[in-house]
């Protein structure tokens, strides 16, 4: 009976740990013109299990040409 109780507690503990969210840094650098309907964009994400980083950079191609 004691082993069964320990097993139930272990499974419950694993369920709680698996539902915990990973801290995520969401970095957005938006330098495109508001009137630009299709700005250029670079998007990347890295998830190492303990933390995650998401990066989004947008720009207007016309702005670079001028």
Residue pairs with C-beta under 8 A, 6 or more apart in sequence:
22 47
22 49
22 50
22 51
22 52
23 51
23 52
24 51
24 52
24 53
24 54
25 51
25 52
25 53
25 54
26 54
27 53
27 54
27 55
27 56
28 56
29 55
29 56
29 57
29 58
30 56
30 57
30 58
31 57
31 58
31 59
31 60
31 63
32 39
32 40
32 58
32 59
32 60
32 63
33 39
33 60
33 62
33 63
36 60
36 62
39 58
39 59
39 60
39 61
40 58
40 59
40 60
40 61
41 56
41 57
41 58
41 59
42 55
42 56
42 57
42 58
43 54
43 55
43 56
43 57
44 54
44 55
45 52
45 53
45 54
45 55
46 52
46 53
